[in-house]
Amino acid sequence: MEDIKFNHTLPIQLRFNDVDALGHVNNTVYFSFYDLGKTNYFEAVRHVKIDKHNVDVVIASIKADFLLPVFPKENIAVQTAVTEIGNKSFKLFQQVVNTDTKEVKCICTTVMVGFDFQTGMSKVISDEWKHAICEYEGRDDLIRSHHS
């Protein structure tokens, strides 16, 4: 896997009910961490509060790999970066890390697609999104030249 630079890190507060009978954070809870990270990332990129009136991307695919357990007393954060932008989609890479030890606990790849809620159809990722992501990431090589 490529070495990804993360410009976005969101500390996560663990809750009592995040922990399962085995004494570590339940695997299903990680997806709520990733959702928090995505929303906060998009707000940082677009400089607007994300709500139902300005959402124009949805999750098409999400995959998580659980590497190490997270225990209740750990300090963790979710890191988020866009790794590639296509015509109608972009790829997010996220990871949950222990902020004290820097251990990566779980990694997640997500494909987000442009979506028009009026028509219920996929749509091209706007130039506004593309430029905002490239600027935030400090990279102009994220945009793929072929269609996706």
Secondary structure, DSSP 8 states (H G I E B T S, - for coil): ------SEEEEE---GGGB-TTSSB-GGGHHHHHHHHHHHHHHHHHTS---TTS--EEEEEEEEEE-S---TT--EEEEEEEEEE-SSEEEEEEEEEETTT--EEEEEEEEEEEEETTTTEE----HHHHHHHHHHHT-S--B-SS--
